[in-house]
Amino acid sequence: MAEKLKKIECDPKCGFMVQSHDEKELIEIAKEHAKKFHNMTATDEQVKGMMKDA
């Protein structure tokens, strides 16, 4: 059975949103976004805290 669809959304001013059934994929994409667009380094735990069911 596939994992639940999860999503991560950035600040509404930014507009970034990503969805996936793969938590590892979500974490990597969100961390890359934070670094590239916001000059922030996010930990896996911080990103997991932002995840919601889609």
PEMO-V181061 format. One record per backbone hydrogen bond with DSSP energy under -0.5 kcal/mol. CO is the residue of the C=O (numbers start at 1). NH is the residue of the N-H. E is the energy in kcal/mol with one decimal. If there is no record, write none. Layout:
CO,NH,E + CO,NH,E
This chain:
5,54,-2.8 + 6,20,-2.3 + 7,52,-2.2 + 8,18,-2.2 + 11,14,-1.6 + 11,15,-2.2 + 16,10,-2.9 + 18,8,-2.3 + 20,6,-3.0 + 21,23,-0.7 + 22,26,-2.1 + 23,27,-2.6 + 24,28,-2.2 + 25,29,-2.5 + 26,30,-2.7 + 27,31,-2.5 + 28,32,-2.2 + 29,33,-2.4 + 30,34,-2.6 + 31,35,-2.1 + 32,36,-2.7 + 33,37,-2.8 + 33,38,-0.6 + 34,38,-1.3 + 34,40,-2.0 + 35,39,-0.9 + 40,42,-0.6 + 43,47,-2.2 + 44,48,-2.7 + 45,49,-1.6 + 46,50,-0.6 + 47,50,-1.3 + 47,51,-0.7 + 48,51,-0.8 + 52,7,-2.7
